[in-house]
């Protein structure tokens, strides 16, 4: 790699991007790392029964393999973003890839469930750096007018990886066993590390990270995630844990408010376009997750499908997201993004509402168009909405925007999953999916309405963007 791309290249102007061939290698590095993180999360979900059998652990306990990863991810997103702004995006992103790769080897070598849970938590810390800083690095790697396309490439990578993960995981499990789900991460991680020399090497802003804020942030998001997952089973204990999370959040916000560039990006959230994009993202991810959790139960219990056919029907969703992401990336650089987000949220709402209301009379093929409409709608929403967040933030605050984007995504996903858990506890397994589709449609429609409240920046308004940046 050293003979092809200079190790210390950086764009002369933040809007000019990297010169070729470094730009292509840098983009490939980010997308490879993003694919690595998404594939690993998807494959781990399908491996839980095999892990429980191999490690002689009860199913309820082995779920901690997933919970540990998600908890570490949401706890570390904002701190990793702040570290990136302090020490440089490339340095922290590369460290995240390295941690994730080493943790993957530890997962593969795990002799017991506690070892595996600890290694998964470490993986989550590395994955947080990748997810928080990936799009920020894309932003400074490509030309200013190509940000929408770059966000579209990222969304396409995530969607295709999400679609491939269950089938790839099942294939590896059938032939090699669950430790190989983690061994296969090593060559991808090594490739991303080799390509990382092409990433922009701009120095950080030199703002040290506040250790107390990091601790409060971890306590806040860790308590909220764990409390939300405990709520259906242990409501009283969950209430106590959630109360700790809320108190920690209040302490965190009080400490962060006076700062010029806080770890929790309050400076960006004061801007209406950024704030509405974050709220819309939470609503849309909650709606999508509600639908995705309800869908397999609907296919198996209402329509009598097998595990294999259920997986095949569900694949239409992420594939449609991938198809829409490419088109949305191009449109986002040319059209008012608030209207694109509103259209995408409305399409997602229509697809979910159709699944809730239209009688299929035992014919699952009639469900496919509705699933595709959901995927197309979400893909059309996600790319311009993410572009709004990054374009509204100054370049030097791209890390904070990325951390907030990931936090909004995980908050929405957790809310959607908890909502479906509560529905399954309160109603029957046959009624809950349709109710979930309906509630998901309401959340998606809410995301559409919120998107229209923000004024998205338009292409070519460089002077306006710089004046907005100077406001912060």
C-alpha positions in Angstrom: 0.0 0.0 0.0 2.9 2.4 0.7 3.9 2.3 -3.0 0.5 3.3 -4.1 -0.9 5.8 -1.6 1.0 8.3 0.5 0.7 7.7 4.2 0.1 11.3 5.2 -2.2 12.6 2.6 -4.9 15.1 3.4 -7.1 17.3 1.3 -5.7 20.8 0.8 -9.3 22.1 1.1 -12.0 20.3 3.2 -14.3 20.6 0.2 -11.9 19.3 -2.4 -11.6 15.7 -1.3 -8.5 13.5 -1.7 -6.7 13.1 -5.0 -6.9 9.8 -6.8 -6.1 7.0 -6.4 -6.1 7.7 -2.6 -9.8 8.7 -2.7 -10.9 5.3 -4.0 -8.8 3.4 -1.5 -10.0 5.6 1.4 -13.6 5.0 0.5 -13.0 1.3 0.1 -11.4 1.3 3.6 -14.4 2.9 5.2 -16.9 0.7 3.4 -14.9 -2.5 4.2 -14.8 -1.7 7.9 -18.5 -0.8 7.9 -19.3 -4.1 6.2 -17.2 -6.0 8.7 -19.1 -4.5 11.7 -22.6 -5.0 10.1 -21.9 -8.6 8.9 -20.6 -9.6 12.3 -23.6 -8.3 14.2 -26.0 -10.0 11.8 -24.2 -13.4 11.8 -24.0 -13.4 15.6 -27.8 -13.3 15.9 -28.3 -16.5 14.0 -25.6 -18.3 16.0 -27.1 -18.0 19.4 -28.6 -21.5 19.6 -25.3 -23.0 18.5 -23.4 -21.0 21.0 -25.8 -22.0 23.8 -25.3 -25.7 22.9 -21.5 -25.5 22.5 -20.9 -23.5 25.7 -23.6 -25.3 27.7 -25.4 -22.0 28.5 -29.1 -21.4 28.9 -30.7 -19.5 25.9 -31.8 -16.6 28.2 -28.1 -16.1 29.2 -26.5 -16.5 25.8 -28.6 -13.5 24.6 -26.0 -11.5 26.5 -23.7 -12.1 23.6 -25.8 -9.7 21.6 -26.7 -7.4 24.5 -23.1 -6.8 25.5 -22.2 -5.8 21.9 -25.1 -3.4 21.6 -24.5 -1.9 25.1 -20.9 -1.2 24.3 -21.8 0.3 21.0 -24.3 2.8 22.3 -22.0 3.7 25.3 -19.0 4.4 23.1 -20.4 6.2 20.1 -20.2 9.8 21.4 -16.9 9.3 23.2 -15.3 7.8 20.1 -16.6 10.8 18.1 -15.1 13.2 20.6 -11.8 11.3 20.6 -11.8 11.5 16.8 -12.2 15.3 16.9 -9.4 15.5 19.5 -6.8 13.1 18.1 -7.8 12.9 14.4 -10.5 10.8 12.7 -8.1 8.4 11.0 -6.2 7.6 14.2 -9.4 6.7 16.2 -11.1 4.9 13.3 -8.0 2.8 12.7 -7.8 2.0 16.4 -11.4 0.9 16.3 -10.8 -1.5 13.4 -7.8 -2.9 15.2 -9.7 -3.4 18.4 -12.6 -5.0 16.6 -10.3 -7.4 14.7 -8.4 -8.4 17.9 -11.7 -8.9 19.7 -12.9 -11.1 16.9 -10.0 -13.4 17.5 -10.8 -13.4 21.2 -14.4 -14.3 20.4 -13.3 -17.2 18.2 -11.0 -18.5 21.0 -13.6 -18.2 23.8 -13.7 -21.3 26.0 -16.6 -20.0 28.1 -19.6 -17.7 27.9 -18.2 -15.0 30.2 -15.1 -14.8 28.0 -17.3 -14.5 24.9 -19.5 -11.8 26.4 -16.4 -9.8 27.4 -14.9 -10.1 23.9 -18.2 -9.1 22.4 -18.2 -6.0 24.6 -14.7 -5.2 23.4 -15.9 -5.7 19.8 -18.7 -3.1 20.5 -16.1 -0.6 21.6 -14.2 -1.0 18.3 -17.4 -1.0 16.2 -18.4 2.3 17.8 -15.3 4.0 16.5 -16.0 2.7 13.0 -19.7 3.7 13.0 -19.1 7.1 14.6 -16.3 8.2 12.3 -16.9 6.3 9.0 -19.1 8.9 7.3 -17.0 11.8 8.7 -14.0 10.2 6.9 -16.0 9.8 3.7 -17.0 13.5 4.0 -13.4 14.7 3.9 -12.3 12.1 1.4 -14.8 13.0 -1.4 -15.5 16.3 -3.1 -18.1 18.5 -1.4 -20.8 18.0 -4.0 -20.5 14.2 -3.7 -21.5 13.9 0.0 -24.9 12.6 -0.8 -23.5 9.9 -3.1 -20.9 8.9 -0.4 -23.7 8.5 2.2 -25.6 6.5 -0.4 -22.6 4.1 -0.8 -22.5 3.7 3.0 -26.2 3.0 3.2 -25.9 0.5 0.3 -23.0 -1.3 2.0 -25.0 -1.5 5.3 -28.1 -2.8 3.5 -26.3 -5.4 1.5 -24.3 -6.6 4.5 -27.5 -6.8 6.5 -29.2 -8.8 3.8 -26.2 -11.2 3.4 -25.4 -11.7 7.1 -28.1 -14.3 8.0 -27.5 -16.5 5.0 -23.7 -16.2 5.3 -23.9 -16.9 9.0 -26.0 -20.0 8.4 -23.6 -21.3 5.7 -20.6 -20.9 8.1 -22.5 -22.5 11.0 -23.5 -25.5 8.8 -19.9 -26.3 7.7 -17.5 -24.9 10.3 -19.1 -24.0 13.6 -19.7 -20.7 15.4 -16.1 -19.8 16.1 -15.5 -19.3 12.4 -18.1 -16.5 12.4 -15.3 -14.5 14.1 -12.3 -16.0 12.4 -13.6 -14.7 9.0 -13.4 -11.2 10.4 -9.6 -11.3 10.5 -8.8 -11.0 6.8 -11.4 -8.3 6.3 -10.0 -6.4 9.3 -6.5 -6.8 8.0 -7.6 -5.4 4.6 -9.2 -2.4 6.2 -6.1 -1.7 8.3 -3.9 -2.0 5.2 -6.1 0.5 3.3 -6.3 2.9 6.3 -3.0 4.5 5.3 -5.0 6.2 2.5 -7.4 7.9 4.9 -7.2 11.6 5.3 -4.5 12.4 8.0 -5.8 15.7 9.1 -5.0 16.5 12.7 -7.6 16.7 15.4 -8.9 20.0 17.0 -6.9 19.4 20.1 -9.9 19.5 22.5 -9.2 16.9 25.2 -12.1 14.6 26.1 -13.6 15.1 29.6 -13.3 11.8 31.5 -16.2 12.6 33.8 -18.4 13.2 30.8 -17.3 9.9 29.3 -18.2 8.1 32.6 -21.6 9.9 32.8 -22.3 9.1 29.1 -21.5 5.4 29.6 -23.7 5.2 32.8 -26.5 7.1 30.9 -26.7 5.0 27.8 -25.8 1.7 29.5 -28.6 2.2 32.0 -31.1 3.2 29.4 -30.3 0.2 27.2 -30.2 -2.4 30.0 -33.3 -0.9 31.6 -35.3 -1.0 28.4 -34.4 -4.6 27.8 -35.3 -5.6 31.4 -38.7 -3.8 31.3 -40.9 -6.6 30.0 -39.4 -9.2 32.5 -38.6 -7.1 35.6 -40.5 -3.9 35.4 -39.6 -2.7 39.0 -35.9 -3.3 38.6 -36.0 -1.8 35.1 -37.6 1.4 36.5 -34.8 1.7 39.0 -32.1 1.2 36.3 -33.9 3.7 34.0 -34.1 6.3 36.8 -30.3 6.0 37.2 -30.0 6.5 33.5 -32.1 9.6 33.5 -30.3 11.1 36.5 -27.0 10.4 34.8 -28.3 12.1 31.6 -29.2 15.2 33.6 -25.8 15.4 35.1 -24.1 14.8 31.7 -26.2 17.6 30.1 -25.4 20.0 32.9 -21.7 19.4 32.5 -21.8 19.6 28.7 -23.9 22.8 28.3 -21.1 25.4 28.9 -18.7 23.7 26.5 -18.1 25.2 23.0 -17.8 21.8 21.4 -19.4 19.3 23.8 -19.2 15.6 23.5 -23.0 15.5 23.4 -23.4 17.8 20.4 -25.7 20.3 22.0 -24.2 23.0 19.8 -25.4 21.1 16.7 -28.8 20.2 18.3 -29.5 23.9 18.8 -29.8 24.1 15.0 -33.3 23.2 13.8 -32.3 21.3 10.7 -29.9 19.1 12.7 -32.3 18.6 15.6 -35.2 17.7 13.3 -33.0 15.2 11.4 -32.1 13.5 14.7 -35.7 13.3 15.9 -36.9 12.0 12.5 -34.1 9.4 12.5 -35.1 8.0 15.9 -38.8 7.8 14.7 -38.0 6.2 11.4 -35.6 3.6 12.9 -38.1 2.8 15.6 -40.8 2.3 12.9 -38.6 0.1 10.7 -37.4 -2.0 13.7 -40.9 -2.5 14.8 -41.8 -3.9 11.4 -38.7 -6.0 11.1 -39.3 -7.6 14.5 -42.9 -8.3 13.7 -42.4 -9.6 10.2 -40.9 -13.1 10.9 -43.6 -13.8 13.5 -46.3 -12.7 11.0 -44.8 -14.9 8.3 -44.4 -18.0 10.5 -47.5 -17.8 12.7 -50.0 -16.1 10.4 -48.8 -17.3 7.0 -47.3 -20.7 8.0 -43.9 -20.2 6.5 -40.7 -22.2 7.4 -37.6 -20.5 8.7 -36.0 -20.7 5.3 -38.9 -19.2 3.4 -39.3 -16.5 6.1 -35.6 -15.5 5.6 -36.1 -15.4 1.8 -39.2 -13.2 2.1 -37.5 -10.9 4.5 -34.5 -10.4 2.3 -36.6 -8.3 0.0 -36.5 -5.5 2.7 -32.7 -4.9 2.9 -32.3 -5.4 -0.9 -34.9 -2.7 -1.5 -33.1 -0.5 0.9 -29.9 -1.0 -1.0 -31.6 -0.2 -4.4 -33.1 3.0 -3.0 -29.9 4.1 -1.3 -28.1 4.5 -4.6 -30.8 6.6 -6.1 -31.4 8.6 -3.0 -27.6 9.4 -2.8 -27.8 11.0 -6.3 -31.1 12.7 -5.6 -29.9 14.1 -2.3 -27.2 16.2 -4.0 -29.8 17.7 -6.4 -33.2 17.9 -4.7 -34.6 19.4 -1.4 -33.7 16.7 1.0 -36.6 17.4 3.4 -39.1 16.4 0.8 -37.1 13.2 0.0 -37.1 12.3 3.7 -40.8 13.0 3.9 -41.5 10.8 0.8 -39.4 8.0 2.1 -41.1 8.1 5.5 -44.5 8.1 3.9 -43.6 5.1 1.7 -42.4 3.1 4.8 -45.6 4.1 6.5 -47.7 2.9 3.6 -45.9 -0.4 3.4 -46.3 -1.1 7.1 -50.0 0.0 7.1 -50.7 -2.3 4.1 -49.2 -5.3 6.0 -51.3 -4.4 9.0 -54.6 -4.0 7.2 -54.6 -5.9 3.9 -55.9 -9.5 4.3 -53.5 -11.9 2.5 -55.7 -15.0 2.8 -52.7 -17.3 3.5 -50.8 -16.2 0.3 -47.3 -14.9 1.4 -46.3 -13.8 -2.1 -48.8 -10.9 -1.8 -46.7 -9.6 1.0 -43.6 -9.1 -1.1 -44.7 -5.7 -2.7 -45.5 -4.3 0.7 -42.1 -5.4 2.1 -40.4 -3.9 -0.9 -42.2 -0.6 -0.4 -41.0 -0.5 3.2 -37.4 -1.1 2.1 -37.6 1.5 -0.7 -39.1 4.0 1.7 -36.5 3.5 4.4 -33.7 3.7 1.8 -35.1 6.9 0.4 -35.4 8.4 3.9 -32.1 7.3 5.4 -29.6 8.7 2.9 -30.8 12.3 2.6 -31.5 12.5 6.3 -28.0 11.4 7.2 -26.7 13.9 4.6 -28.6 16.6 6.3 -26.9 15.9 9.6 -23.4 16.0 8.2 -23.9 18.9 5.8 -25.4 21.1 8.5 -22.4 20.4 10.9 -19.1 22.1 10.3 -16.4 19.9 8.9 -14.5 20.0 12.2 -17.7 18.7 14.0 -18.3 15.8 11.6 -17.3 13.3 14.3 -19.9 14.7 16.6 -22.5 14.4 13.8 -21.5 10.8 13.2 -21.7 10.0 16.8 -25.2 11.5 17.1 -26.3 9.8 13.9 -25.3 6.4 15.4 -26.9 7.2 18.7 -30.2 8.2 17.0 -30.1 5.0 15.0 -29.5 2.7 18.1 -32.1 4.7 20.2 -34.7 4.1 17.5 -33.8 0.4 17.1 -34.0 -0.2 20.8 -37.3 1.6 21.1 -38.8 -0.4 18.3 -37.6 -3.7 19.8 -38.9 -2.9 23.2 -42.2 -1.8 21.8 -42.6 -5.2 20.1 -41.6 -7.0 23.3 -44.3 -5.2 25.2 -46.8 -6.0 22.5 -46.0 -9.7 22.7 -46.3 -9.6 26.5 -49.7 -7.8 26.4 -51.4 -9.5 23.4 -51.2 -12.9 21.6 -48.5 -13.9 19.2 -51.0 -13.8 16.4 -52.3 -10.3 17.2 -49.0 -8.6 18.1 -47.4 -8.5 14.6 -50.3 -6.7 13.0 -50.5 -4.2 15.8 -46.8 -3.7 15.5 -47.1 -3.0 11.8 -49.7 -0.3 12.6 -47.6 1.3 15.3 -44.6 1.2 13.0 -46.6 3.0 10.3 -47.5 5.7 12.8 -43.8 6.2 13.8 -42.7 6.3 10.1 -45.4 8.9 9.3 -44.2 10.9 12.3 -40.7 10.8 10.9 -42.1 12.1 7.6 -43.8 15.0 9.3 -40.8 15.9 11.4 -38.6 16.0 8.3 -40.7 18.7 6.8 -40.2 20.9 9.9 -36.4 21.2 9.1 -35.0 23.4 6.4 -32.5 21.2 4.6 -29.5 22.9 3.0 -29.5 22.9 -0.8 -26.8 22.1 -3.2 -24.4 24.9 -4.0 -25.2 26.9 -0.9 -21.6 26.8 0.3 -21.7 30.4 1.6 -24.8 29.5 3.7 -23.2 26.4 5.0 -20.1 28.3 6.1 -22.2 30.9 7.8 -24.1 28.2 9.6 -20.8 26.6 10.7 -19.5 29.9 11.9 -22.6 30.3 14.0 -21.5 27.4 16.1 
